[in-house]
Amino acid sequence: MFNGEIKDEFNSLIELTDYLRDEMDCIMYLSKKRWGDNTVCPHCGCEKVYSFSDGIRYKCSHCRKQFTVKVGTIFEGSKVSLRKWFIAIYLITSHKKGISSYQLAKDIDVTQKTAWFMLHRIRYALSQADLDIELENDVEIDETYVGGKNKNRHWNKKVKHSQGRSTEDKTPVFGMIERNGKVIAMVVPDVKGKTLKDIIRRMVKDTARIISDEYIGYSGLEKIFRQHVYVQHGAGQYVIGDIYTNTIEGFWSIAKRAIIGIYHCLSPKHLQRYFDEFTFRYNTRKMKEGERVNKMLSLCYVRMTYQNLVYG
């Protein structure tokens, strides 16, 4: 039962559900996590607010608007109980490869459509984790492609010239990873040199050493950063001392195992959300499961509507 204290971590789902036993416990926990002892109006930022006797609603003395702790969060407008939301957050952040909407629907007793929307709201919150991240030191860069293999398609659905770095039938994703640090993965419109270099400039400090393969699109990076070294995969060259791209390729492997084993088929429209999930899980790999839940709750103060998700 919630005793007014924010737990540093939950070591198991049972511990989470024992501590937050009902909806009121969850409301009080989220309120404590969000505001501490001073409730703030999410509409105007005023700290002078009045609480209703139900312990759920508040009214601002400045803008006169009513609100609850859910307003301005991923939970706003949802009819799903906060307790189910907290369980969903625990499951998506603790499962090594994520959880499908079908499985989540069974686990928390909601429809698959509701579970799908919940997971995308959670992924949207996860995307806020490292907005200001800037990589440094040794940074490996690489691209990967998400989509079915051409050889496995029916003859009348095969795409010509789909080998190599072709984006005719696949969605390109560009990745950058700081060794022993964090990873950034972005869905990109193409893998042209200008496109990738603009991203690298924005996300990596110019004092970094860039490590890549021999792709010609990366040429010229040595003029922008401290150093640019590469391995020639085409010539069977994969490791030269500490020059390799095994770290970023390992991340691609983790992401693709999740796609193949859990999600199966991802649309290009929502692909970035899934990579936001993969990068969050990788970047918090040194945290315990319960710590990730609190980290996630600190990111939930953003709003995504179903209209924006589906039609935005």
C-alpha positions in Angstrom: 0.0 0.0 0.0 1.3 3.5 -0.9 2.6 5.2 2.2 3.4 8.6 0.7 7.0 7.8 -0.3 8.4 7.4 -3.8 10.1 4.0 -4.1 13.5 4.1 -5.8 12.7 0.8 -7.6 10.2 -2.1 -7.8 12.0 -5.4 -7.9 9.0 -7.3 -9.4 5.6 -6.8 -10.7 4.2 -8.3 -7.5 6.0 -5.6 -5.5 4.5 -2.9 -7.7 1.0 -4.2 -7.4 1.3 -4.7 -3.7 2.5 -1.1 -3.2 -0.1 0.4 -5.5 -3.1 -1.7 -4.7 -5.9 0.5 -6.1 -6.6 3.5 -8.2 -6.3 6.0 -5.4 -2.8 4.7 -4.5 -1.8 5.2 -8.1 -3.2 8.7 -8.2 -1.4 9.7 -5.0 1.8 8.1 -6.2 1.7 9.9 -9.6 0.8 13.2 -7.8 3.8 12.8 -5.4 6.1 11.9 -8.3 4.9 14.8 -10.4 4.4 17.7 -7.9 5.9 16.6 -4.6 4.1 18.5 -1.9 3.2 21.5 -4.0 0.5 20.9 -6.6 0.9 23.1 -9.8 -1.8 23.9 -12.3 -0.8 22.2 -15.6 -2.8 24.9 -17.5 -1.1 28.1 -16.3 1.6 27.0 -13.8 0.0 28.6 -10.8 0.8 27.0 -7.4 -2.3 28.2 -5.7 -4.8 25.5 -6.2 -7.7 24.0 -4.3 -8.4 20.3 -3.9 -11.8 18.8 -4.0 -13.0 16.4 -1.3 -12.7 13.4 -3.6 -8.9 13.8 -3.5 -8.7 13.5 -7.3 -9.8 16.9 -8.7 -8.2 20.3 -8.3 -9.2 23.8 -9.2 -6.7 26.6 -10.0 -7.3 30.0 -8.3 -5.8 31.9 -11.2 -7.2 30.4 -14.4 -10.2 28.8 -12.6 -9.8 25.6 -14.5 -10.3 22.1 -13.0 -7.8 19.4 -13.5 -6.5 16.1 -12.3 -3.0 14.6 -12.1 -3.6 13.0 -15.5 -3.9 16.3 -17.3 -1.0 17.0 -19.6 0.3 13.4 -19.4 0.1 10.3 -21.6 -2.8 9.2 -19.3 -5.0 12.2 -20.1 -8.3 11.2 -21.8 -7.8 7.5 -21.2 -10.5 5.5 -19.6 -8.0 2.8 -18.6 -7.2 2.8 -14.9 -3.8 4.2 -13.7 -3.1 0.8 -12.1 -3.3 -0.9 -15.5 -1.2 1.9 -17.0 1.5 1.3 -14.4 1.5 -2.4 -15.0 1.8 -1.8 -18.8 4.7 0.6 -18.1 6.4 -2.1 -16.0 5.9 -4.7 -18.6 7.2 -2.7 -21.6 10.2 -1.5 -19.7 11.2 -4.8 -18.1 10.7 -7.2 -21.0 14.0 -7.6 -22.9 12.4 -7.5 -26.3 9.2 -5.5 -25.5 5.7 -6.8 -25.5 3.1 -7.0 -28.2 -0.3 -5.3 -28.0 -2.0 -8.7 -28.2 0.0 -9.9 -25.2 -0.5 -6.7 -23.2 -4.3 -6.8 -23.9 -4.4 -10.3 -22.3 -2.2 -9.3 -19.4 -4.2 -6.3 -18.3 -7.7 -7.2 -19.7 -8.2 -4.5 -22.3 -8.9 -4.7 -26.1 -6.0 -5.1 -28.5 -6.8 -1.7 -29.9 -6.6 -0.1 -26.5 -3.3 -1.9 -25.7 -1.9 -0.8 -29.1 -2.7 2.8 -28.3 -1.3 2.6 -24.8 2.0 1.2 -26.0 2.3 4.0 -28.5 1.6 6.6 -25.9 4.3 5.0 -23.7 6.8 4.9 -26.6 6.0 8.6 -27.3 7.0 9.4 -23.7 10.1 7.3 -24.0 11.2 9.5 -27.0 11.5 12.4 -24.6 14.3 10.6 -22.6 17.4 11.9 -24.5 16.2 14.9 -26.5 19.3 16.9 -25.7 21.8 14.1 -26.0 25.2 14.8 -27.6 27.6 11.9 -28.2 31.3 12.2 -27.7 34.6 10.2 -27.5 34.5 7.1 -29.8 31.2 7.2 -31.8 30.3 4.3 -34.2 27.8 5.1 -37.0 25.9 2.8 -39.3 22.6 2.4 -41.2 20.2 -0.5 -41.3 17.1 -1.3 -43.2 13.7 -2.5 -41.9 11.4 -4.5 -44.2 10.8 -8.0 -45.6 13.5 -9.7 -47.7 12.8 -9.4 -51.4 13.6 -13.1 -52.0 10.8 -14.1 -49.6 8.1 -12.2 -51.5 5.6 -13.5 -54.0 6.9 -13.2 -57.6 4.5 -10.4 -58.4 5.5 -8.4 -55.3 9.2 -8.5 -55.8 11.0 -5.2 -56.1 13.7 -4.6 -58.7 17.1 -3.3 -57.7 16.4 -3.7 -54.0 19.9 -4.9 -53.0 22.5 -3.0 -51.0 21.5 0.5 -49.7 18.3 0.6 -51.8 15.3 2.1 -50.0 12.8 1.0 -52.7 11.1 -1.5 -50.4 12.7 -0.9 -47.0 12.8 1.9 -44.5 16.3 3.2 -43.6 17.3 3.8 -40.0 20.5 5.6 -39.1 22.3 4.9 -35.8 25.0 6.5 -33.8 26.4 4.9 -30.6 29.0 6.1 -28.1 31.1 3.2 -26.9 30.1 2.4 -23.3 27.5 5.1 -23.6 24.2 5.8 -25.3 22.7 5.1 -28.7 20.6 7.3 -31.0 18.5 5.7 -33.8 16.5 7.7 -36.3 14.3 6.8 -39.2 15.6 8.8 -42.2 14.2 9.6 -45.6 17.3 8.4 -47.4 21.0 7.6 -46.7 22.5 10.3 -48.8 25.7 11.8 -47.4 24.2 15.2 -46.8 21.3 13.7 -44.9 23.5 11.7 -42.6 26.1 14.3 -42.1 23.5 16.9 -41.0 22.3 14.5 -38.3 25.9 13.6 -37.2 26.8 17.3 -36.9 23.7 17.9 -34.7 24.1 14.9 -32.4 27.9 14.4 -32.0 30.5 16.7 -30.6 33.2 17.8 -33.0 35.9 16.5 -30.7 34.6 12.9 -31.2 36.3 10.2 -33.2 33.9 8.8 -35.8 34.1 5.1 -36.7 32.2 3.7 -39.7 32.4 1.3 -42.6 33.6 2.4 -46.0 30.3 3.9 -47.3 31.2 6.8 -49.5 28.4 8.9 -47.9 30.6 9.3 -44.9 33.5 10.8 -46.8 34.5 14.2 -45.5 33.7 13.6 -41.9 37.4 13.9 -41.0 37.1 17.6 -41.9 34.3 18.1 -39.4 35.4 15.9 -36.4 38.6 15.2 -34.6 39.1 12.0 -36.6 37.3 9.6 -38.9 38.4 6.0 -39.3 36.7 3.1 -41.0 36.8 -0.6 -41.8 36.2 -2.0 -45.2 33.5 -4.5 -44.9 33.4 -5.1 -48.6 37.0 -6.4 -48.4 36.2 -8.7 -45.5 37.8 -6.3 -43.0 35.9 -6.0 -39.8 38.3 -5.2 -37.0 41.6 -3.3 -37.0 42.7 -2.9 -33.4 40.0 -0.6 -31.8 38.5 0.3 -35.2 35.2 -1.6 -35.7 31.5 -1.1 -35.8 30.5 -4.1 -33.8 28.8 -2.0 -31.0 26.2 -0.4 -33.3 25.8 -3.6 -35.2 25.0 -5.3 -31.9 22.3 -2.8 -31.2 20.8 -3.4 -34.7 20.8 -7.1 -33.8 18.9 -6.4 -30.6 16.3 -4.3 -32.4 15.8 -6.7 -35.2 15.3 -9.7 -32.8 12.5 -7.7 -31.1 11.0 -6.8 -34.5 11.1 -10.4 -35.7 10.2 -12.1 -32.4 7.6 -9.7 -30.9 6.3 -7.2 -33.4 6.7 -9.1 -36.7 5.6 -6.3 -39.1 6.1 -2.6 -38.5 4.7 0.2 -40.7 7.1 2.9 -41.8 4.7 5.5 -40.2 5.2 4.2 -36.7 8.7 2.7 -37.0 10.4 5.6 -35.2 8.2 5.0 -32.1 9.5 1.4 -31.9 13.1 2.5 -32.2 12.4 5.1 -29.4 11.5 2.1 -27.3 14.6 0.1 -28.3 16.9 3.0 -27.6 15.3 3.7 -24.2 15.8 0.1 -23.2 19.4 0.1 -24.4 20.3 3.4 -22.8 18.8 2.3 -19.4 20.4 -1.1 -19.6 22.4 -0.4 -16.4 19.2 0.4 -14.4 17.2 -2.1 -12.5 13.7 -2.8 -13.7 12.0 -0.8 -11.0 14.3 2.2 -11.6 13.1 2.2 -15.3 9.5 2.5 -14.1 10.3 5.7 -12.2 12.4 6.9 -15.1 9.4 6.3 -17.4 7.0 8.1 -15.0 9.3 11.1 -15.1 8.8 11.3 -18.9 5.1 10.8 -19.0 4.2 14.5 -18.9 3.4 14.7 -22.7 0.2 14.3 -24.5 -0.6 12.1 -27.5 -4.1 11.8 -28.9 -5.5 8.9 -30.9 -6.2 11.4 -33.7 -2.5 12.5 -33.8 -1.2 8.9 -33.7 -3.4 7.5 -36.5 -3.9 10.6 -38.7 -1.1 12.9 -37.7 
